[in-house]
Amino acid sequence: MGPAAPAGVASTPVDTAADPSVPHRVTTMGRVVNPCVPDVVLSAASSDDAAGMVGVIHAAFGARRPLNPPSTAVNETTESVTAVLAAGGGIYATVAGQPAGVILLSPKKADLAGVQRVSVHPDFQRHGIASAMVEAIMSYAAELGYRRLELFARAELAELIDFWQHRDFVVDRRVDHGVILTRVLPITLSIPTAEAMHDLGRQLAQVLQAGDLVIATGGLGAGKTTLTQGIGQGLQVDGVIISPTFVLSRVHRSRSGRPTLVHVDAYRLSGPAEVDDLDLDASMDDSVTVVEWGEGLVEGLASHRLEIDIRRSGDEDDETRLVVINLVGDRWQAVDLASLDRASLDHASLAGEVSRVREPEVSGV
């Protein structure tokens, strides 16, 4: 058996057709991917899946144009795939119970894992299954403790290199017959209190610089404004940071020479055209721009950005938030957010327990 499935990846296949509200959908780390084939299921692979996975690998690699030297994927066996699953893990995609897609994961170093045998059966190609599996393997590897993924791509298959680069993998080095591409993985943090959320923002401010874009996503009361307040404190900006829902955008200048903070609430914006009306691109180069509710609206402002997804638990009395930080673009490939001081975040939580005896809760969560 491979490693246990992380949150967001099914440990066993589930028949999505049994629930008519979720056909065509696979949930990975809270993101909904929409393959164009019904009854798609992604699961953390086990040894029981090895035979089906081998069939997908052979079919997918066998359908590619001939390469020189030939790929060794056609030599995979049930035994070799089982061994990889035991050492690392993998993602297995099925469509209506039929084997459809495979990604294998193998340990390289303590914080580095390799992705291999990325395969979609020819019967199910060009329907979004590969993209869904990439989302899943990144979540899977991140929750297993890895910080970075790498993979080998053949030089002759330029379209595959392009596929990975469109998913924020970058060419790290050239090797015989191809290139090694790498990507920093999302960071997942459990934030127990509003005070800890504020402190997370303060810590993020230490690595933010002029030109950076932060997109904060989460439901009402998730903690987006509290996070922004922490960023503002770290940047040492003037003015009280509140939700700018009715003003849409507020500018807070730094007292210490750090970048200006531009705080935007896109909740009432209906599309990119209304974003353009705010002229955010005019201030981007000199500011740190934080956009609440900006997912799907402001990504075009910067090719590099932090996408921060804040998720509440199902218990209304539980303040704990799951925060997923996705690092997009070359700018963030060399920035080690794994060094976030988790002990400090825990300390902020404990300090908050004391402060709530005397003070109201921090607003925004």
C-alpha positions, 0 to 999 in steps of 0.5 A: 500500500502507498502513503495514506491519501491527503485531505482532498484526494479520495482514498478510494474511488467514489462514484460521482454519478451517484450524486447528480450535483457533482458529475464531471467534477474532481475536488483536489485541495479545495479546487474544483477541476472540470474534466469534460468526461463524466464519472471521473474519479481521482484517488491516491493509488494503492497496490491494488491499482497497479495492474490498471496503471500499467495498462494506462502507461503502456497505452499512453506511451505506446501511442506517442510518436517514436523517440530515439532512444525509445522510452522505457515506460513500455517496460513497466510491470505491475511489480515495478509500479507497485514498488514505486507506489510503496516508496512514494505514491501516485494518483490514479484516474478512472472514468466510469470505473475504467483506468484512465490516467496515472501519475507516479511519485518517487522520493528524491531528497527530503523535500524533493519528489520526482513525477514520472509516467504521467499518462492518460489513456488515448481513449480519454485524452484531451478532456482535462484529466491530465490537468486534474491529475497535476492539481492532485499530485501537487496537493498529494506531494505537499501534504506528504511534506515535499516542498518541490517537484521535478520531472524529466521531459523529452526535448522532442516533445515540445508540446509537453514541455509547454504543458508543464510550463503553463502549470508554472513548472520552470526549466531547471537544467538541461540533461541528455535527451531533454530537460528537468522541470521543477515547481515549488509546491503549495504550502498548507498551514493550519491557522488556529486563531485570528491573532495567528492569521494576523501574524501570518500576514506580518511574516509574509510582508517580510518577503513581499516586495514592490510589484508583488500581487497577493490574491486572497480567497475565502468565504465571508469571515474567513480572515482575508482582511485580518491577513491583510492587516498583518501584511500592513503591519509588516510593511509598516503602513499608515492608516487603519486597514479595513475591508474596502468593500464600498470604496473598492480600493485603499492605498496605505503608504509605508512609514519606513520606505517599504512598498505602498500597500494597495488593498482591493476588495473585488467582491462587487466587481463583475468582471475584468473590465471593472478591474481595469477601471481601477487602474491597478496596473498603474501602481503595481510596480511600486506597490504590494497589491492585495486583492480580496475576492480576486480569484478569476479576476486579477491574475492578469495583473502579474505573471508572478503572484501568491494565491492564498486560499483560506478555508473555514472548518465546518464548525462555526465555533472553530476559529481554525483556518486551513490556509493554502499558499500557492506560489505562481511564477518565476519570482517565487521559485527561489523564495522559501516560504517553508521557513515561515515561523510556525512556532511564532504562529503558535505563540500568536495563537496562545497570546490571543487566548490571553488577550481575548480575556481583556479585548474584543476579537480581532475584526475580519475573521 
